[in-house]
Amino acid sequence: MTNTLLTEKEMRRAAKAAKIATEHKESIDCACVIHGNGYDWIYVDRLYNMLTRHFTKSIRLHVYTEQSRSVPDHMIKHVLDEWPGVSGRRRSWWYKMQLFNPAHYAGQLLYLDLDTVIVNSLDWILHLDTRYFWAIRDFQSLWRPQFQGINSSFMYWNTVSFAKIWDDFSCQDIHQIRKKYNGDQDYLTDVLSPTKRKFIDNTRAVSWRWQALDGGMNFQKRIHKIPNKGTEFDPKTSLLIFHGNPKPDQVQDSVIQSHWR
C-alpha cells in the first residue's frame, strides 16, 4: 500500500511539473548559490553573462543567498535559511541543498557552480529527458573507472518531481548529516536512486585542471602530459569545471580569459 501511495504522489508531482514546464517554456531557469565570502559578486555577474551568451533562449538567474546580500533587479533573489556553524570553505556547499526546496522555485532548474566557465552552446541541455535528475559523473572516475558518484557542479532537474529529496533532508539535523557525508554531492549520490539519475555525456563538462589544462593529467605520475600547453578542449565541451584552486579570476590563460567574461 505504501508503494502505491508513493507512486501516486510522484505521478501528481510529475503532472504539476509538466504544467509548470509548459507555462515557462519561453525562458530557462538557472540558479547559483553564493554564501559567505568565498566568491566575489563578479562571479555571479560572469555566470549570468555566460549563460546569456550560450543559450539561444532567454534565461532567468535565481540567486540563492543571504538576506543581507543585495541582488540586482534582473536576477531573482532567494533568501537562504542560515544553518549555525555552516559557513566558509568546505561547508557553504551544503547550502546547495536548499535548491531542492520547491517552495523557492517549482519547476525545471539548471544549477551551475559559480566557478564554472562556459565555453560553448548549452542548448543541448534542453534536450535532456526531464524525467531524470542530471549531473556530472564525479571526476574521481578519471582514475577510478567504476566510480558512480555525482559531481554537483552541474545539476538539471525538476524541483517538484524530486521534492522528496528536500522533504527527507529538511527533517534531519544538518550537523548530523555533515558528520556522515563530506558534502552535498556525497549525500545526493547516496539518496538518489540510480534509476532516477543520469550523467551527462563526459565530453560536455570536463575538469579544467585535470582534463583541459596542459594536455590533461597523468594520474600515475601526477604531472600534466604537455606542460605549458595551456587550455584545450573538445569541440563538444561546453563546461570547464574549476574544482579546488586556482579559480578563474586567478588564471592568466588566454582561453579562460576569453570565455570568463
Phi, psi and omega in degrees: 000320180298316180297323180295317179297319180297318179297318178297320179296316179295323179295320178296318178296319180296320179295318178295320180297320180296320179297316179297316181300320180294319183293331186247023186291347182283345179219164182249125181269120182241159184216153171217164177235127174230117184221134180075203184247023180292331180228141172282159182299336180305332179294323177292315179300315181294320178298316178300315180299316182292319177298318180297320181289329192253004167247139176282336174273163176289156179238158169236125181259119177266122183252115178265118189203184180286159178303322188283346186274132178280137179235130183296159187297334182279002174242164183250120183269135172236125183275123179284142168285127181281136174251113181307130179085356180253091181197156176089184184303134178064018175229318186298340180297340178296337180292346174298336179297334180288348172298334184278355179279108183292353174292335176284305179211132181248111179149191181287130186224137173252123177248139172226141172298151182297329183268022173280139175249123182266126188240350180209174182306143177253009184298337178299334180299326183290350178259002177288144181292115187283003173285344187247161170268124184251138178208178173272140169289128188303147186290353170301337180294345178295329176242355174233082189304335182272356185293131185242023181284157180272141165253120188269018174297330178231128174218140180219115187198170176258119187292340177279312180300327183251028181297338181298332177300314178289320179306313182287318182295316188290343179265008178251165177277118182304325182289327176288322177297318181295333177289331183270327186237143179290329182193179183301323184289331176291319177298313182297321177302322183285321189265342179275124178296135178303338180281347183248000179235151178222155176260139175291162178307134187290354174271343184288324180225125182230157174287122178299311187291325187259342184234327185261333184274130171051045176079002182089169186266134168271104188287336177290318181267348180059040175223159177285148186288323182229081182306140178070011178289330183086198185267125173222148180208162180296145179302337179276351182286132178248333189231127172255120185264122179260098176254140184074208181241154003281168175263164183307324182287349180261358186262132180263005180297129185294329179293315178296316181298328181286337182258328183272084183204000000 
